[in-house]
Amino acid sequence: MEYARWLEDDERHMSELRTGLHSNLSDTDLRLMVNTYLSHYDEIFRLKGMAAKFDVFHLLTGMWTSPAERCFLWMGGFRPSELIKILISQLDPLTEQQLMGICSLQHSSQQAEEALSQGLEQLQQSLIDTVAGGPAIDGMQQMAIALSKLANLEGFVRQADNLRQQTLHQLPRILTVRQAARCFLVIGEYYGRLRALSSLWASRPRGRLMSDEQPCQTTTELQMVQPSQSHFSHF
């Protein structure tokens, strides 16, 4: 099941949640729909875990997402604390206990994010030092050391995805079932708008932005060279 198909399923789940919220569906039935949507997100984390084993750079750089989504990526996905910040403003009214629970989740998520970011920065610096090397280091040995360090990237992406997954599972435990349904709708609609923004940006008129005398390079000309084939290019 590739990412495009996951997005199609996402639209279907969102439509079901939207219908459930606007109908007289019982809390029990709505809870089943929320749990199904959580399982839907569990599936994308499972797929990303498989993809990371083949090409962690593909995930880390967000090449499987739209350009606008890519602007806000953190370690190959959304930043949990930022997502919670969006949700707080969309889920009013919250009880004092709920607000405390949400803020506590945001704080713990932010601490975990900072720890992971610091670890990744240390790994990057270690890689820089290894690749830069020195005259005393044998070339093959240098690359072998660098490759062993690169293998740790998969661990960082996996930990970041675990944090994202835990955050999504914690939210329904704090919110009412209808708030949880609304929460996942807000998340889905937010990323849907980012994808729509990417499409609008790609199709925007470009002619008037360029000077006839000094034509600029087009976006296509400035694209980075991509590998001819990727195990998970469809993801």
ROSE-4610 file (N, C-alpha, C; in Angstrom, 1 decimal, always signed):
// ROSE-4610
residu = [M/M/M/E/E/E/Y/Y/Y/A/A/A/R/R/R/W/W/W/L/L/L/E/E/E/D/D/D/D/D/D/E/E/E/R/R/R/H/H/H/M/M/M/S/S/S/E/E/E/L/L/L/R/R/R/T/T/T/G/G/G/L/L/L/H/H/H/S/S/S/N/N/N/L/L/L/S/S/S/D/D/D/T/T/T/D/D/D/L/L/L/R/R/R/L/L/L/M/M/M/V/V/V/N/N/N/T/T/T/Y/Y/Y/L/L/L/S/S/S/H/H/H/Y/Y/Y/D/D/D/E/E/E/I/I/I/F/F/F/R/R/R/L/L/L/K/K/K/G/G/G/M/M/M/A/A/A/A/A/A/K/K/K/F/F/F/D/D/D/V/V/V/F/F/F/H/H/H/L/L/L/L/L/L/T/T/T/G/G/G/M/M/M/W/W/W/T/T/T/S/S/S/P/P/P/A/A/A/E/E/E/R/R/R/C/C/C/F/F/F/L/L/L/W/W/W/M/M/M/G/G/G/G/G/G/F/F/F/R/R/R/P/P/P/S/S/S/E/E/E/L/L/L/I/I/I/K/K/K/I/I/I/L/L/L/I/I/I/S/S/S/Q/Q/Q/L/L/L/D/D/D/P/P/P/L/L/L/T/T/T/E/E/E/Q/Q/Q/Q/Q/Q/L/L/L/M/M/M/G/G/G/I/I/I/C/C/C/S/S/S/L/L/L/Q/Q/Q/H/H/H/S/S/S/S/S/S/Q/Q/Q/Q/Q/Q/A/A/A/E/E/E/E/E/E/A/A/A/L/L/L/S/S/S/Q/Q/Q/G/G/G/L/L/L/E/E/E/Q/Q/Q/L/L/L/Q/Q/Q/Q/Q/Q/S/S/S/L/L/L/I/I/I/D/D/D/T/T/T/V/V/V/A/A/A/G/G/G/G/G/G/P/P/P/A/A/A/I/I/I/D/D/D/G/G/G/M/M/M/Q/Q/Q/Q/Q/Q/M/M/M/A/A/A/I/I/I/A/A/A/L/L/L/S/S/S/K/K/K/L/L/L/A/A/A/N/N/N/L/L/L/E/E/E/G/G/G/F/F/F/V/V/V/R/R/R/Q/Q/Q/A/A/A/D/D/D/N/N/N/L/L/L/R/R/R/Q/Q/Q/Q/Q/Q/T/T/T/L/L/L/H/H/H/Q/Q/Q/L/L/L/P/P/P/R/R/R/I/I/I/L/L/L/T/T/T/V/V/V/R/R/R/Q/Q/Q/A/A/A/A/A/A/R/R/R/C/C/C/F/F/F/L/L/L/V/V/V/I/I/I/G/G/G/E/E/E/Y/Y/Y/Y/Y/Y/G/G/G/R/R/R/L/L/L/R/R/R/A/A/A/L/L/L/S/S/S/S/S/S/L/L/L/W/W/W/A/A/A/S/S/S/R/R/R/P/P/P/R/R/R/G/G/G/R/R/R/L/L/L/M/M/M/S/S/S/D/D/D/E/E/E/Q/Q/Q/P/P/P/C/C/C/Q/Q/Q/T/T/T/T/T/T/T/T/T/E/E/E/L/L/L/Q/Q/Q/M/M/M/V/V/V/Q/Q/Q/P/P/P/S/S/S/Q/Q/Q/S/S/S/H/H/H/F/F/F/S/S/S/H/H/H/F/F/F]
num = [1/1/1/2/2/2/3/3/3/4/4/4/5/5/5/6/6/6/7/7/7/8/8/8/9/9/9/10/10/10/11/11/11/12/12/12/13/13/13/14/14/14/15/15/15/16/16/16/17/17/17/18/18/18/19/19/19/20/20/20/21/21/21/22/22/22/23/23/23/24/24/24/25/25/25/26/26/26/27/27/27/28/28/28/29/29/29/30/30/30/31/31/31/32/32/32/33/33/33/34/34/34/35/35/35/36/36/36/37/37/37/38/38/38/39/39/39/40/40/40/41/41/41/42/42/42/43/43/43/44/44/44/45/45/45/46/46/46/47/47/47/48/48/48/49/49/49/50/50/50/51/51/51/52/52/52/53/53/53/54/54/54/55/55/55/56/56/56/57/57/57/58/58/58/59/59/59/60/60/60/61/61/61/62/62/62/63/63/63/64/64/64/65/65/65/66/66/66/67/67/67/68/68/68/69/69/69/70/70/70/71/71/71/72/72/72/73/73/73/74/74/74/75/75/75/76/76/76/77/77/77/78/78/78/79/79/79/80/80/80/81/81/81/82/82/82/83/83/83/84/84/84/85/85/85/86/86/86/87/87/87/88/88/88/89/89/89/90/90/90/91/91/91/92/92/92/93/93/93/94/94/94/95/95/95/96/96/96/97/97/97/98/98/98/99/99/99/100/100/100/101/101/101/102/102/102/103/103/103/104/104/104/105/105/105/106/106/106/107/107/107/108/108/108/109/109/109/110/110/110/111/111/111/112/112/112/113/113/113/114/114/114/115/115/115/116/116/116/117/117/117/118/118/118/119/119/119/120/120/120/121/121/121/122/122/122/123/123/123/124/124/124/125/125/125/126/126/126/127/127/127/128/128/128/129/129/129/130/130/130/131/131/131/132/132/132/133/133/133/134/134/134/135/135/135/136/136/136/137/137/137/138/138/138/139/139/139/140/140/140/141/141/141/142/142/142/143/143/143/144/144/144/145/145/145/146/146/146/147/147/147/148/148/148/149/149/149/150/150/150/151/151/151/152/152/152/153/153/153/154/154/154/155/155/155/156/156/156/157/157/157/158/158/158/159/159/159/160/160/160/161/161/161/162/162/162/163/163/163/164/164/164/165/165/165/166/166/166/167/167/167/168/168/168/169/169/169/170/170/170/171/171/171/172/172/172/173/173/173/174/174/174/175/175/175/176/176/176/177/177/177/178/178/178/179/179/179/180/180/180/181/181/181/182/182/182/183/183/183/184/184/184/185/185/185/186/186/186/187/187/187/188/188/188/189/189/189/190/190/190/191/191/191/192/192/192/193/193/193/194/194/194/195/195/195/196/196/196/197/197/197/198/198/198/199/199/199/200/200/200/201/201/201/202/202/202/203/203/203/204/204/204/205/205/205/206/206/206/207/207/207/208/208/208/209/209/209/210/210/210/211/211/211/212/212/212/213/213/213/214/214/214/215/215/215/216/216/216/217/217/217/218/218/218/219/219/219/220/220/220/221/221/221/222/222/222/223/223/223/224/224/224/225/225/225/226/226/226/227/227/227/228/228/228/229/229/229/230/230/230/231/231/231/232/232/232/233/233/233/234/234/234/235/235/235]
x = [+0.8/+0.0/+0.9/+0.9/+1.8/+1.1/+1.9/+1.4/+0.2/+0.2/-1.0/-2.3/-2.2/-3.4/-3.7/-2.7/-3.0/-3.7/-3.4/-4.0/-5.5/-5.7/-7.1/-7.9/-7.3/-8.0/-8.2/-7.3/-7.4/-8.6/-8.8/-10.0/-11.3/-11.3/-12.5/-12.8/-11.7/-11.9/-12.3/-11.8/-12.2/-13.7/-14.1/-15.5/-16.4/-16.0/-16.8/-16.8/-15.7/-15.7/-16.6/-16.5/-17.3/-18.8/-19.2/-20.6/-21.0/-20.1/-20.4/-20.6/-19.8/-20.0/-21.2/-21.7/-22.9/-24.2/-24.1/-25.3/-25.5/-26.5/-26.8/-26.1/-25.0/-24.2/-23.9/-24.0/-23.7/-22.2/-21.9/-20.5/-19.7/-20.4/-19.8/-19.4/-20.3/-20.0/-18.9/-19.0/-18.0/-16.6/-16.6/-15.3/-14.7/-15.5/-15.0/-14.4/-15.0/-14.5/-13.2/-13.1/-11.8/-10.7/-11.0/-10.0/-9.6/-10.5/-10.2/-9.2/-9.5/-8.6/-7.2/-7.2/-5.9/-5.1/-5.8/-5.2/-4.7/-5.4/-5.0/-3.7/-3.5/-2.2/-1.1/-1.5/-0.5/+0.1/-0.8/-0.3/+0.7/+0.6/+1.6/+2.9/+2.9/+4.1/+4.8/+4.0/+4.5/+5.2/+4.5/+5.1/+6.4/+6.4/+7.6/+8.8/+8.4/+9.5/+10.1/+9.3/+9.8/+10.6/+10.1/+10.8/+12.2/+12.2/+13.5/+14.6/+14.3/+15.3/+16.0/+15.2/+15.7/+16.3/+15.7/+16.2/+15.8/+16.6/+16.3/+16.3/+17.2/+17.3/+16.0/+15.4/+14.1/+13.0/+13.0/+12.1/+12.5/+13.7/+14.2/+14.1/+14.3/+14.1/+12.7/+11.8/+10.4/+10.1/+10.8/+10.6/+9.3/+8.7/+7.4/+6.2/+6.5/+5.4/+5.4/+4.3/+4.2/+5.3/+5.6/+6.6/+6.2/+5.0/+4.6/+4.7/+4.3/+4.5/+5.9/+6.8/+8.2/+8.8/+8.2/+8.7/+8.7/+7.7/+7.4/+7.9/+8.6/+9.0/+10.1/+9.9/+10.9/+11.2/+12.5/+12.9/+11.9/+11.5/+10.7/+9.2/+8.7/+7.3/+6.9/+5.7/+5.3/+6.0/+6.1/+6.6/+5.4/+5.4/+4.2/+3.8/+4.8/+4.4/+3.8/+4.2/+3.6/+2.2/+2.0/+0.6/-0.3/+0.1/-0.7/-1.1/-0.1/-0.4/-1.5/-1.6/-2.6/-4.0/-3.9/-5.2/-5.8/-5.0/-5.5/-6.4/-6.1/-6.9/-8.1/-8.2/-9.3/-10.3/-9.9/-10.8/-11.5/-11.6/-12.3/-13.8/-14.5/-14.0/-13.4/-12.3/-11.7/-11.8/-12.0/-12.1/-10.7/-10.6/-9.3/-8.5/-9.1/-8.3/-7.8/-8.6/-8.2/-7.1/-7.2/-6.2/-4.8/-4.9/-3.7/-3.1/-3.9/-3.4/-2.8/-3.4/-2.9/-1.6/-1.5/-0.3/+0.8/+0.5/+1.5/+2.0/+1.1/+1.6/+2.4/+2.1/+2.9/+4.3/+4.3/+5.6/+6.5/+6.0/+6.8/+7.2/+6.3/+6.7/+7.8/+7.8/+8.8/+10.2/+10.1/+11.4/+12.0/+11.1/+11.6/+12.1/+11.5/+11.9/+13.3/+13.5/+14.8/+15.9/+15.6/+16.6/+17.0/+16.0/+16.3/+17.0/+16.6/+17.3/+18.7/+19.0/+20.4/+21.2/+20.6/+21.3/+21.6/+20.6/+20.9/+22.0/+22.0/+23.0/+24.4/+24.5/+25.8/+26.2/+25.2/+25.5/+26.0/+25.3/+25.7/+27.1/+27.5/+28.8/+29.8/+29.5/+30.4/+30.7/+29.6/+29.8/+30.6/+30.4/+31.2/+32.7/+33.0/+34.4/+35.0/+34.2/+34.6/+34.9/+33.9/+34.1/+35.2/+35.3/+36.4/+37.7/+37.8/+38.9/+40.2/+41.3/+42.6/+43.6/+44.8/+45.7/+46.1/+45.9/+46.3/+45.3/+44.1/+43.0/+42.9/+42.9/+42.8/+41.4/+41.3/+40.1/+39.0/+39.3/+38.3/+37.8/+38.8/+38.4/+37.5/+37.8/+37.1/+35.6/+35.4/+34.0/+33.3/+34.0/+33.4/+32.9/+33.7/+33.3/+32.1/+32.1/+31.0/+29.7/+29.8/+28.6/+28.0/+28.9/+28.4/+27.6/+28.1/+27.4/+26.1/+26.1/+24.8/+23.7/+24.1/+23.1/+22.3/+22.8/+22.1/+21.0/+21.0/+19.9/+18.5/+18.5/+17.3/+16.7/+17.6/+17.1/+16.5/+17.0/+16.4/+15.1/+14.9/+13.6/+12.6/+13.0/+12.1/+11.7/+12.6/+12.2/+11.3/+11.6/+10.7/+9.3/+9.2/+7.9/+7.2/+7.9/+7.4/+6.7/+7.4/+6.9/+5.6/+5.6/+4.4/+3.3/+3.6/+2.5/+2.0/+2.8/+2.4/+1.5/+1.9/+1.2/-0.2/-0.4/-1.7/-2.6/-1.9/-2.7/-3.1/-2.3/-2.6/-3.7/-3.9/-4.9/-6.3/-6.8/-8.1/-8.3/-7.2/-7.4/-7.6/-7.3/-7.5/-8.9/-9.2/-10.4/-11.7/-12.8/-14.1/-14.0/-14.9/-14.9/-15.2/-16.1/-16.4/-15.3/-14.6/-13.4/-12.3/-12.2/-11.1/-11.4/-12.7/-13.1/-12.7/-13.1/-12.8/-11.3/-10.6/-9.1/-8.5/-8.9/-8.3/-8.8/-10.0/-10.5/-9.6/-9.3/-8.5/-7.1/-6.5/-5.2/-5.3/-6.3/-6.4/-6.6/-7.5/-7.8/-6.6/-5.8/-4.6/-3.6/-3.3/-2.4/-3.0/-4.3/-5.0/-4.8/-4.8/-4.6/-3.2/-2.3/-0.8/-0.6/-1.2/-1.1/-1.8/-2.9/-3.6/-2.7/-2.1/-1.2/-0.1/+0.5/+1.6/+1.1/-0.1/-0.6/-0.8/-1.4/-1.5/-0.2/+0.8/+2.1/+2.7/+2.5/+3.1/+2.4/+1.2/+0.4/+0.3/+1.0/+0.9/+1.5/+1.0/+1.6/+3.0/+4.0/+5.3/+5.9/+5.2/+5.7/+6.1/+5.2/+5.4/+6.5/+6.9/+7.9/+9.3/+9.4/+10.7/+11.0/+12.2/+12.6/+12.9/+12.4/+12.7/+14.2/+14.8/+16.2/+17.1/+16.8/+17.6/+16.8/+16.4/+15.6/+16.2/+15.4/+15.9/+15.8/+16.5/+16.4/+15.0/+14.4/+13.1/+13.3/+12.1/+12.2/+12.7/+12.3/+12.8/+14.3/+14.9/+16.3/+17.0/+16.4/+17.0/+16.8/+16.1/+15.8/+17.1/+17.1/+18.3/+18.2/+19.4/+19.4/+19.0/+18.0/+17.4/+18.0/+18.0/+18.4/+17.5/+18.0/+17.1/+16.1/+16.3/+15.3/+15.4/+14.3/+14.3/+13.4/+13.8/+12.9/+11.6/+11.5/+10.2/+9.9/+10.2/+9.8/+8.3/+7.5/+6.1/+5.5/+6.4/+5.9/+5.5]
y = [-1.2/+0.0/+1.2/+1.9/+3.1/+4.3/+5.4/+6.6/+7.2/+7.2/+7.7/+7.0/+5.7/+4.9/+5.3/+5.5/+5.9/+7.2/+8.1/+9.4/+9.3/+8.4/+8.1/+7.5/+6.6/+6.1/+7.2/+8.1/+9.2/+10.1/+10.4/+11.1/+10.4/+9.1/+8.3/+8.3/+8.2/+8.2/+9.6/+10.6/+12.0/+12.2/+11.7/+11.9/+11.1/+10.0/+9.2/+9.9/+10.5/+11.2/+12.5/+13.1/+14.4/+14.0/+12.9/+12.5/+12.1/+11.4/+11.0/+12.1/+13.2/+14.3/+15.1/+15.1/+15.9/+15.1/+13.9/+13.0/+12.7/+11.9/+11.5/+10.2/+10.0/+8.8/+8.8/+7.6/+7.4/+7.6/+7.9/+8.0/+6.7/+5.6/+4.3/+4.1/+4.4/+4.2/+5.2/+6.4/+7.4/+7.0/+6.4/+5.9/+4.9/+4.0/+3.0/+3.7/+4.8/+5.5/+6.2/+6.7/+7.4/+6.3/+5.1/+4.1/+3.6/+3.5/+3.1/+4.1/+5.4/+6.5/+6.4/+6.1/+5.9/+4.7/+3.6/+2.5/+2.9/+3.7/+4.3/+5.0/+5.8/+6.4/+5.5/+4.4/+3.4/+2.8/+2.6/+2.0/+2.9/+4.2/+5.0/+5.0/+4.8/+4.7/+3.3/+2.3/+1.0/+1.0/+1.7/+1.8/+2.6/+3.7/+4.5/+3.8/+2.9/+2.1/+1.1/+0.6/-0.3/+0.5/+1.6/+2.5/+2.9/+3.2/+3.8/+2.8/+1.5/+0.4/+0.4/+0.9/+0.9/+2.3/+3.4/+4.7/+5.7/+5.9/+6.8/+8.2/+8.5/+9.9/+10.3/+9.4/+9.7/+10.1/+9.5/+9.9/+11.1/+11.2/+12.3/+13.7/+13.7/+14.9/+15.2/+14.2/+14.5/+14.4/+13.7/+13.7/+13.0/+12.3/+11.7/+12.6/+13.8/+14.7/+15.8/+16.7/+17.9/+18.9/+19.8/+20.9/+21.7/+22.1/+22.9/+22.1/+20.8/+20.0/+19.9/+19.8/+19.7/+20.8/+22.0/+23.2/+23.1/+22.3/+22.2/+20.8/+20.0/+18.7/+18.8/+17.9/+17.7/+16.2/+15.8/+14.4/+13.5/+13.9/+13.1/+13.1/+14.1/+14.1/+15.4/+15.4/+16.5/+16.6/+17.9/+18.1/+18.1/+17.1/+16.9/+18.2/+18.9/+20.1/+21.1/+21.3/+22.3/+21.9/+20.6/+20.1/+20.3/+20.1/+20.3/+21.8/+22.7/+24.1/+24.5/+23.9/+24.1/+23.6/+22.4/+21.8/+22.6/+23.2/+23.9/+25.0/+25.7/+26.8/+26.4/+25.1/+24.6/+23.8/+23.4/+22.5/+23.1/+24.5/+25.1/+24.7/+24.6/+24.9/+23.6/+23.8/+22.7/+22.9/+21.9/+22.0/+22.3/+22.8/+23.1/+21.9/+20.7/+19.5/+19.1/+19.2/+18.9/+19.8/+21.1/+22.0/+21.7/+21.3/+20.9/+19.7/+18.7/+17.5/+17.8/+18.6/+19.0/+19.7/+20.7/+21.4/+20.6/+19.6/+18.7/+17.8/+17.4/+16.5/+17.4/+18.6/+19.5/+19.7/+19.9/+20.1/+18.9/+17.7/+16.5/+16.2/+16.5/+16.3/+17.2/+18.5/+19.4/+19.0/+18.5/+18.0/+16.9/+15.9/+14.8/+15.3/+16.2/+16.8/+17.4/+18.2/+18.8/+17.8/+16.8/+15.7/+15.0/+14.7/+14.1/+15.0/+16.3/+17.3/+17.4/+17.5/+17.6/+16.4/+15.2/+14.0/+13.9/+14.4/+14.4/+15.4/+16.6/+17.6/+17.0/+16.3/+15.6/+14.6/+13.8/+12.9/+13.6/+14.6/+15.4/+15.9/+16.5/+17.0/+15.9/+14.8/+13.7/+13.2/+13.2/+12.8/+13.8/+15.1/+16.2/+15.9/+15.7/+15.4/+14.2/+13.2/+11.9/+12.1/+12.7/+12.8/+13.8/+14.9/+15.9/+15.2/+14.4/+13.5/+14.3/+13.6/+14.2/+13.3/+13.7/+12.9/+11.6/+11.5/+10.3/+9.2/+9.5/+8.5/+7.9/+6.6/+5.9/+6.1/+6.3/+6.6/+5.6/+4.3/+3.2/+3.2/+3.3/+3.2/+4.4/+5.6/+6.8/+6.6/+6.0/+5.8/+4.7/+3.7/+2.7/+3.2/+4.1/+4.8/+5.7/+6.4/+7.3/+6.5/+5.3/+4.5/+3.9/+3.6/+3.1/+4.1/+5.4/+6.5/+6.8/+6.7/+7.0/+6.0/+4.8/+3.8/+4.3/+5.2/+5.7/+6.6/+7.1/+8.0/+7.3/+6.0/+5.3/+5.2/+5.1/+5.1/+6.5/+7.6/+8.9/+9.0/+8.6/+8.7/+7.8/+6.6/+5.7/+6.3/+6.9/+7.5/+8.7/+9.5/+10.6/+10.1/+9.1/+8.5/+7.9/+7.3/+6.8/+7.9/+9.0/+10.2/+10.7/+10.8/+11.2/+10.3/+9.0/+8.0/+8.0/+8.1/+8.2/+9.5/+10.6/+11.8/+11.7/+11.1/+10.9/+9.9/+8.9/+8.0/+8.6/+9.6/+10.2/+11.2/+11.9/+12.9/+12.4/+11.2/+10.7/+10.4/+10.2/+9.9/+11.1/+12.3/+13.5/+14.1/+14.0/+14.6/+13.7/+14.3/+13.6/+12.9/+11.9/+11.2/+12.2/+13.2/+14.1/+15.1/+15.5/+16.3/+15.6/+14.3/+13.5/+13.4/+13.2/+13.1/+14.4/+15.5/+16.8/+17.1/+16.6/+16.7/+16.1/+14.9/+14.2/+14.9/+15.4/+16.2/+17.4/+18.1/+19.3/+19.0/+17.8/+17.4/+17.1/+16.3/+15.9/+17.1/+18.0/+19.2/+20.1/+20.2/+21.1/+20.6/+19.3/+18.7/+18.7/+18.6/+18.7/+20.1/+21.1/+22.5/+22.7/+22.1/+22.3/+21.6/+20.5/+19.8/+20.7/+21.2/+22.1/+23.4/+23.9/+25.0/+24.7/+23.5/+23.1/+23.0/+22.5/+22.4/+23.8/+24.8/+26.1/+26.8/+26.5/+27.1/+26.6/+25.3/+24.7/+25.2/+25.6/+26.0/+27.5/+28.2/+29.7/+30.3/+31.4/+32.0/+32.5/+32.2/+32.6/+33.6/+33.8/+34.7/+36.1/+36.7/+38.1/+38.3/+37.1/+37.2/+37.2/+37.0/+36.9/+38.1/+38.6/+39.7/+39.2/+39.9/+39.5/+39.6/+40.6/+40.9/+39.9/+39.5/+38.6/+37.5/+36.6/+35.4/+34.7/+34.3/+33.5/+32.1/+31.3/+29.8/+29.4/+28.5/+28.0/+27.0/+26.7/+25.8/+24.5/+24.0/+22.8/+22.8/+23.9/+24.0/+23.9/+24.4/+24.4/+23.2/+22.2/+21.0/+20.3/+19.7/+18.8/+17.6/+17.0/+15.7/+14.6/+13.9/+12.8/+11.5/+10.4/+9.1/+8.6/+7.8/+7.3/+6.4/+5.7/+4.8/+4.7/+4.6/+4.5/+3.4/+2.6/+1.5/+2.0/+3.2/+3.7/+5.0/+5.2/+6.4/+6.7/+5.6/+5.7/+6.0/+6.0/+6.1/+7.6]
z = [+0.0/+0.0/+0.0/-1.1/-1.2/-0.6/-0.6/+0.1/-0.6/-2.0/-2.7/-2.3/-2.1/-1.7/-0.3/+0.6/+2.0/+2.0/+1.1/+1.0/+0.6/-0.3/-0.7/+0.4/+1.2/+2.4/+3.4/+3.5/+4.4/+4.1/+2.8/+2.4/+2.8/+2.6/+3.0/+4.5/+5.3/+6.8/+7.2/+6.6/+7.0/+6.7/+5.5/+5.1/+6.1/+6.6/+7.5/+8.9/+9.3/+10.6/+10.5/+9.3/+9.1/+9.2/+8.5/+8.5/+10.0/+10.7/+12.0/+13.0/+12.8/+13.7/+13.4/+12.2/+11.8/+11.8/+12.2/+12.3/+13.8/+14.1/+15.5/+15.9/+15.4/+15.7/+17.1/+17.7/+19.2/+19.4/+20.7/+21.0/+20.8/+21.1/+20.9/+19.4/+18.5/+17.1/+16.6/+17.2/+16.8/+17.4/+18.5/+19.1/+18.2/+17.6/+16.7/+15.5/+15.0/+13.8/+14.2/+15.4/+15.8/+15.9/+16.5/+16.6/+15.3/+14.3/+12.9/+12.3/+12.6/+12.0/+12.7/+13.9/+14.6/+14.0/+13.7/+13.0/+11.6/+11.0/+9.7/+9.8/+10.8/+11.0/+11.5/+12.2/+12.6/+11.3/+10.3/+9.0/+8.3/+8.3/+7.7/+8.4/+9.8/+10.5/+10.2/+10.1/+9.7/+8.3/+7.4/+6.0/+6.0/+6.8/+6.9/+7.5/+8.5/+9.1/+8.1/+7.3/+6.2/+5.2/+4.8/+3.8/+4.3/+5.6/+6.2/+6.1/+6.1/+6.0/+4.6/+3.6/+2.2/+1.8/+2.3/+1.9/+2.9/+4.0/+5.1/+4.6/+3.6/+3.1/+2.4/+1.7/+1.1/+2.1/+3.2/+4.3/+5.0/+5.3/+6.1/+5.4/+4.1/+3.3/+2.9/+3.1/+2.8/+1.3/+0.5/-0.9/-1.3/-0.4/-0.6/-0.3/+0.2/+0.5/-0.5/-0.4/-1.2/-0.8/-1.7/-1.4/-0.1/+0.0/+1.1/+2.4/+2.4/+3.6/+4.0/+3.0/+3.2/+4.0/+3.8/+4.5/+6.0/+6.5/+7.9/+8.5/+7.8/+8.2/+9.4/+10.2/+11.3/+11.4/+11.0/+11.0/+10.2/+9.1/+8.2/+8.5/+9.2/+9.6/+10.3/+10.9/+11.6/+13.0/+13.5/+14.8/+15.8/+16.7/+17.6/+18.3/+18.9/+19.7/+18.9/+17.6/+16.7/+16.3/+16.1/+15.8/+16.9/+18.2/+19.3/+19.5/+19.1/+19.2/+18.2/+17.0/+16.1/+16.7/+17.3/+17.8/+18.9/+19.8/+21.0/+20.5/+19.5/+19.0/+18.3/+17.9/+17.1/+17.9/+19.1/+19.9/+21.1/+21.1/+22.1/+22.0/+23.2/+24.5/+25.1/+25.8/+26.6/+28.1/+28.8/+30.3/+30.8/+32.0/+32.6/+32.7/+33.1/+33.1/+31.8/+30.7/+29.4/+28.9/+29.2/+28.8/+29.5/+30.8/+31.5/+30.8/+30.5/+29.9/+28.5/+27.7/+26.4/+26.5/+27.4/+27.6/+28.1/+29.0/+29.5/+28.4/+27.5/+26.4/+25.4/+25.2/+24.4/+25.0/+26.3/+26.9/+26.8/+27.1/+27.1/+25.6/+24.7/+23.3/+22.9/+23.3/+23.0/+23.6/+24.8/+25.4/+24.6/+24.2/+23.4/+22.1/+21.5/+20.2/+20.3/+21.4/+21.6/+21.8/+22.5/+22.8/+21.5/+20.7/+19.4/+18.4/+18.4/+17.5/+17.9/+19.2/+19.7/+19.3/+19.4/+19.0/+17.6/+16.7/+15.3/+14.9/+15.6/+15.3/+15.7/+16.8/+17.2/+16.1/+15.6/+14.6/+13.3/+12.9/+11.7/+11.9/+13.1/+13.3/+13.2/+13.8/+13.8/+12.3/+11.5/+10.1/+9.4/+9.6/+9.0/+9.3/+10.6/+11.0/+10.3/+10.2/+9.6/+8.1/+7.4/+6.0/+5.6/+6.4/+6.2/+6.4/+7.5/+7.7/+7.8/+7.5/+7.5/+6.7/+6.5/+5.7/+6.3/+7.7/+8.4/+8.3/+7.8/+7.7/+6.3/+6.3/+5.0/+4.5/+3.1/+2.5/+2.7/+2.5/+2.7/+4.1/+5.0/+6.4/+6.8/+6.2/+6.4/+6.0/+4.8/+4.3/+5.1/+5.6/+6.4/+7.7/+8.3/+9.6/+9.3/+8.2/+7.9/+7.6/+7.0/+6.7/+8.0/+8.9/+10.2/+11.0/+10.8/+11.5/+10.8/+9.5/+8.7/+9.1/+9.5/+9.9/+11.1/+11.9/+13.0/+12.6/+11.4/+10.9/+11.0/+10.7/+10.7/+12.1/+13.1/+14.5/+14.9/+14.4/+14.7/+14.1/+12.9/+12.2/+12.9/+13.3/+14.0/+15.3/+16.1/+17.4/+17.2/+16.1/+15.9/+15.5/+14.7/+14.3/+15.5/+16.4/+17.7/+18.5/+18.6/+19.3/+18.6/+17.3/+16.6/+16.9/+16.8/+17.0/+18.4/+19.4/+20.8/+21.0/+20.4/+20.6/+20.0/+18.9/+18.3/+19.1/+19.8/+20.6/+22.0/+22.4/+23.7/+23.6/+22.4/+22.3/+22.6/+22.1/+22.4/+23.9/+24.6/+26.0/+26.8/+26.3/+27.0/+26.5/+25.3/+24.7/+24.8/+24.7/+24.5/+23.2/+22.9/+21.6/+20.5/+20.7/+19.6/+19.4/+20.5/+20.3/+19.6/+19.9/+19.2/+17.8/+17.4/+16.0/+15.3/+16.0/+15.4/+15.3/+16.3/+16.3/+15.0/+14.7/+13.5/+12.2/+12.3/+11.1/+10.9/+11.9/+11.9/+11.3/+11.8/+11.3/+9.8/+9.4/+8.0/+7.1/+7.5/+6.7/+6.6/+7.7/+7.6/+6.6/+6.6/+5.6/+4.2/+4.1/+2.8/+2.2/+3.1/+2.6/+2.2/+2.9/+2.5/+1.1/+0.9/-0.4/-1.5/-1.2/-2.2/-2.4/-1.4/-1.6/-2.5/-2.4/-3.3/-4.7/-4.9/-6.3/-6.9/-6.1/-6.5/-6.8/-6.0/-6.2/-7.5/-7.8/-9.0/-10.2/-10.1/-11.3/-11.4/-10.6/-10.6/-11.9/-12.4/-13.6/-13.3/-14.2/-14.0/-14.9/-16.1/-17.1/-16.6/-15.8/-15.4/-14.4/-13.8/-12.7/-13.3/-14.6/-15.2/-16.1/-16.1/-17.0/-18.4/-19.4/-20.8/-21.1/-20.5/-20.8/-20.1/-18.8/-18.1/-17.5/-18.4/-17.9/-16.8/-15.8/-14.7/-15.0/-14.2/-14.4/-13.9/-14.5/-14.1/-13.0/-12.3/-11.2/-11.7/-12.9/-13.4/-13.5/-14.0/-14.2/-12.9/-11.8/-10.5/-9.7/-10.2/-9.4/-9.2/-8.0/-7.7/-8.5/-8.8/-9.5/-8.6/-9.0/-8.2/-8.7/-7.9/-8.3/-9.4/-10.3/-11.4/-10.9/-9.8/-9.2/-7.7/-7.1/-5.6/-5.3/-4.3/-3.8/-3.4/-2.9/-2.3/-3.0/-4.3/-5.0/-5.0/-4.9/-4.9/-3.5/-2.5/-1.1/-0.8]
